[in-house]
């Protein structure tokens, strides 16, 4: 047996094993990168869904109250909140929409009652919701993201 042929064969095996290791490492890297991209995309989609759904809800609630003076800003304990006023069978009611303990909550009560944050019904989990009066819009919502969202009332509302 020629020792030179045996040595070439051993180098071929080492080269093949090395190539297999590089391929395996590359495949693992692609899978890990893909998993990271999928996870971040899913988180972004969830955050967008939550933000868009809650803003659409707020916009619809504000637009339902398109009578002059029915949308105002006020406070529920220490939180700013849009107050949506309506009259049902000669009684005045107020709807407060606010953030408490990481949730958007809504409280529907008679206008003369003193509202408490704990009385509201939770709707969506959201990081932070800030509402404030803004010229040209009935309220401005600012979830703590990179964007500021405005929810204008119907332009006919004065």
Secondary structure, DSSP 4 states (H G I P E B T S, - for coil): --HHHHHHHHHHHHHHHHHHHHHHHHHHHHHHHHHHHHHHHHHHHHHHHHHHHHHHHHHHHHHH--STTSEEEEEETTEEEEEEEEEETTEEEEEEEEEETTEEEEEEEETTSPP-GGGSEEEEE-S---EEEETTEEEEE--SSS--EEE---TT--
